[in-house]
Amino acid sequence: MIEKREFKDLAHINHDWLQARHHFSFGKYWDPARMGFGPIRVWNDDEISPQTGFPMHGHQDMEIITYVREGAITHRDNMGNEGRTEAGDVQVMSAGSGVMHSEYNLENVATRLFQIWIEPRAPGGDPRWGAQSFPKADRADQLEILASGFEEDLDSGALMIQSDARLYGATLTSGTEIEHELADGAHVYLVGSAGQIKVNGEHIHARDSLAIRDVSMLTIEAIDDAELVFVEAWDSPN
């Protein structure tokens, strides 16, 4: 099963300082047919105006991943963490038993990012935050694991999350084709970040998405220079 959803069809919420597009139900956007995809609960495509952002607010029992496409985002939380995450890089927050944080665009240009929420293996636990630089040259024409809930991926630099899931990223030059084998039961949600690609014959532009299930292999072809990210996630056995 491969279901395509074009960027133009996403729910658009205009907050003046924030232009939010929602792939799944979130906040003011409610669609009982789009409550998530497996354990992937939220995928927001946000554009945040300069010198604005989200004031201190709380989360609980969710793994929250931010992939910055353009600009930068500055994080602060009640655990004492503070960090600035730039374009191409990733931050993760395990909300666990509860955390308060703020996210601001302190730049003089708009920040564009994907924010992804994945259900944790189990509720509770200590909250944590982390960020990592991922130079795009390191994932040229290949997939790189950016965040993972599996111990074996952490030694290569992937950020830790508390879910049975992996976040992959790739930057592809025009004409490049790569393959990725999928394990049984995987829910894959793939979004183009830049350029155009074909995935198993489906042509998508930047910010279009594909929901993929019951497919054994992904064949990804770059129509032009392109960038993409996707989550591969499994329902927790408990």
C-alpha positions as CSV (number, residue, x, y, z in Angstrom):
1,M,0.0,0.0,0.0
2,I,1.4,3.4,-1.0
3,E,-0.9,6.4,-0.5
4,K,0.2,9.8,-1.8
5,R,-0.7,13.1,-0.3
6,E,0.3,16.3,-2.0
7,F,1.4,19.3,-0.1
8,K,-1.5,21.4,-1.5
9,D,-4.0,19.1,0.2
10,L,-2.5,19.4,3.7
11,A,-4.5,21.2,6.3
12,H,-3.3,24.8,6.5
13,I,-3.6,26.8,9.7
14,N,-2.6,30.5,9.6
15,H,-1.4,31.8,12.9
16,D,0.2,35.0,11.3
17,W,3.7,34.3,12.8
18,L,3.3,30.5,12.1
19,Q,2.2,29.0,8.8
20,A,1.4,25.4,9.8
21,R,0.6,22.5,7.5
22,H,-0.6,19.3,9.2
23,H,-0.3,15.8,7.7
24,F,-2.4,14.4,10.6
25,S,-5.0,15.8,13.0
26,F,-3.4,18.4,15.3
27,G,-4.7,21.3,17.3
28,K,-7.5,23.1,15.4
29,Y,-7.3,20.6,12.5
30,W,-9.4,17.5,13.2
31,D,-9.9,14.6,10.8
32,P,-10.9,11.3,12.3
33,A,-9.6,9.6,9.2
34,R,-6.1,11.0,9.7
35,M,-5.2,10.5,13.3
36,G,-1.7,9.2,12.5
37,F,-0.1,6.3,10.7
38,G,0.8,3.4,13.0
39,P,2.8,4.9,15.9
40,I,3.5,8.0,13.9
41,R,1.1,10.5,15.5
42,V,2.1,14.0,14.1
43,W,4.0,15.4,11.1
44,N,3.8,19.1,11.0
45,D,5.3,21.3,8.2
46,D,5.9,24.6,9.9
47,E,7.2,28.0,8.7
48,I,8.1,30.3,11.7
49,S,8.5,34.0,11.1
50,P,11.7,35.7,12.3
51,Q,12.0,36.6,16.0
52,T,8.8,34.6,16.9
53,G,8.1,31.1,18.2
54,F,6.4,28.8,20.7
55,P,6.5,30.0,24.3
56,M,7.0,27.7,27.2
57,H,4.5,24.8,27.1
58,G,4.3,21.2,28.2
59,H,4.4,17.7,26.7
60,Q,4.1,14.2,28.1
61,D,4.5,10.6,26.7
62,M,5.6,11.5,23.2
63,E,8.9,11.3,21.2
64,I,9.2,14.6,19.4
65,I,11.7,15.0,16.5
66,T,12.5,18.3,14.8
67,Y,14.2,18.3,11.4
68,V,15.2,21.8,10.3
69,R,14.9,22.4,6.6
70,E,15.8,26.1,6.5
71,G,17.0,28.6,9.1
72,A,17.4,27.5,12.8
73,I,15.4,26.8,15.9
74,T,16.4,27.6,19.5
75,H,15.2,25.2,22.3
76,R,15.0,25.8,26.0
77,D,13.5,23.6,28.6
78,N,12.9,23.2,32.4
79,M,15.7,20.6,32.5
80,G,18.3,23.3,31.9
81,N,18.9,22.4,28.2
82,E,19.4,25.1,25.6
83,G,20.5,24.6,22.0
84,R,20.3,26.0,18.5
85,T,19.6,23.5,15.7
86,E,20.4,24.6,12.1
87,A,19.2,23.5,8.7
88,G,19.8,19.9,7.9
89,D,20.3,19.0,11.6
90,V,18.0,17.3,14.1
91,Q,16.8,17.6,17.7
92,V,14.9,15.1,19.7
93,M,12.9,15.3,22.9
94,S,11.5,12.4,24.9
95,A,8.7,14.0,26.8
96,G,8.4,11.0,29.2
97,S,6.7,11.9,32.5
98,G,6.5,15.5,31.5
99,V,8.6,18.4,30.3
100,M,8.2,22.2,29.7
101,H,10.0,23.8,26.8
102,S,10.0,26.7,24.3
103,E,11.0,26.8,20.6
104,Y,11.9,30.1,19.1
105,N,13.2,31.3,15.7
106,L,15.8,33.9,16.8
107,E,17.1,34.3,13.3
108,N,16.4,37.2,10.9
109,V,14.9,34.9,8.3
110,A,12.0,32.4,8.3
111,T,12.7,29.0,9.8
112,R,11.1,26.0,8.0
113,L,11.0,22.6,9.7
114,F,9.3,19.3,10.0
115,Q,8.1,18.3,13.5
116,I,7.4,14.6,14.0
117,W,5.7,13.0,17.0
118,I,6.0,9.2,17.5
119,E,4.3,7.3,20.3
120,P,6.8,5.8,22.9
121,R,7.2,2.2,23.7
122,A,5.8,2.8,27.1
123,P,4.5,5.8,29.1
124,G,6.5,7.7,31.7
125,G,10.2,7.7,32.2
126,D,12.6,10.6,32.6
127,P,12.3,13.3,30.0
128,R,15.4,14.1,27.9
129,W,16.6,16.4,25.0
130,G,19.4,16.1,22.5
131,A,20.6,17.6,19.2
132,Q,23.1,16.6,16.6
133,S,24.7,18.1,13.6
134,F,24.3,16.0,10.4
135,P,26.3,17.5,7.5
136,K,24.4,16.9,4.4
137,A,27.5,15.8,2.6
138,D,27.7,12.8,4.9
139,R,24.4,11.5,3.5
140,A,25.0,12.3,-0.1
141,D,23.4,9.7,-2.3
142,Q,22.7,7.4,0.6
143,L,20.4,7.0,3.6
144,E,21.6,8.1,7.0
145,I,19.9,7.2,10.3
146,L,19.3,10.5,12.1
147,A,17.3,9.2,15.1
148,S,16.6,5.7,16.4
149,G,15.1,3.7,19.2
150,F,17.6,0.8,18.6
151,E,20.8,0.6,20.5
152,E,22.9,-0.6,17.5
153,D,22.3,2.6,15.6
154,L,23.5,4.9,18.3
155,D,27.2,4.2,17.9
156,S,27.0,5.7,14.4
157,G,25.8,9.0,15.7
158,A,22.0,8.6,15.6
159,L,20.0,10.5,18.3
160,M,18.2,8.3,20.8
161,I,14.4,8.0,20.9
162,Q,12.2,5.8,23.1
163,S,10.2,4.2,20.2
164,D,10.5,1.3,17.9
165,A,11.3,3.6,15.0
166,R,14.1,5.1,12.9
167,L,14.3,8.5,11.2
168,Y,16.2,8.4,7.9
169,G,17.5,11.3,5.8
170,A,19.2,11.5,2.4
171,T,20.4,14.1,-0.1
172,L,20.4,12.8,-3.6
173,T,22.0,14.1,-6.8
174,S,19.9,14.0,-10.0
175,G,19.7,10.6,-11.5
176,T,20.8,8.7,-8.4
177,E,18.8,5.6,-7.3
178,I,19.0,4.0,-3.9
179,E,17.1,1.0,-2.4
180,H,16.0,0.3,1.2
181,E,14.6,-3.0,2.4
182,L,11.7,-2.8,4.8
183,A,11.1,-5.2,7.6
184,D,7.7,-6.8,8.1
185,G,5.1,-4.7,9.8
186,A,6.8,-1.4,9.2
187,H,4.8,1.8,8.8
188,V,6.8,4.2,6.6
189,Y,5.9,7.9,6.2
190,L,8.1,9.7,3.7
191,V,8.2,13.4,2.9
192,G,10.2,15.2,0.3
193,S,12.2,18.2,1.6
194,A,13.6,19.5,-1.6
195,G,13.6,18.6,-5.3
196,Q,11.6,15.8,-7.0
197,I,11.9,12.1,-6.5
198,K,10.2,8.8,-7.5
199,V,9.5,6.2,-4.9
200,N,8.4,2.8,-6.3
201,G,7.2,4.7,-9.3
202,E,5.3,7.4,-7.4
203,H,6.4,10.9,-8.4
204,I,6.5,13.4,-5.5
205,H,7.6,17.0,-5.2
206,A,9.1,18.8,-2.2
207,R,6.7,18.5,0.8
208,D,4.5,15.9,-0.8
209,S,4.2,12.7,1.3
210,L,3.8,8.9,0.9
211,A,2.3,6.6,3.5
212,I,3.7,3.1,2.9
213,R,2.7,-0.2,4.4
214,D,3.1,-3.9,3.3
215,V,5.9,-3.1,0.9
216,S,9.2,-5.0,1.1
217,M,11.5,-2.6,-0.8
218,L,11.7,1.1,-1.4
219,T,13.3,2.2,-4.7
220,I,14.0,5.9,-4.5
221,E,15.1,7.8,-7.7
222,A,16.2,11.5,-7.7
223,I,14.5,13.3,-10.7
224,D,16.7,16.3,-9.8
225,D,18.9,17.2,-6.8
226,A,16.7,16.3,-3.9
227,E,16.4,15.8,-0.2
228,L,14.0,13.5,1.7
229,V,13.3,12.2,5.2
230,F,11.2,9.3,6.3
231,V,10.2,7.5,9.5
232,E,10.1,3.7,9.6
233,A,8.2,2.6,12.7
234,W,6.7,-0.5,14.2
235,D,3.8,-0.9,16.7
236,S,5.2,-1.6,20.1
237,P,4.5,-5.2,21.2
238,N,3.0,-4.0,24.5
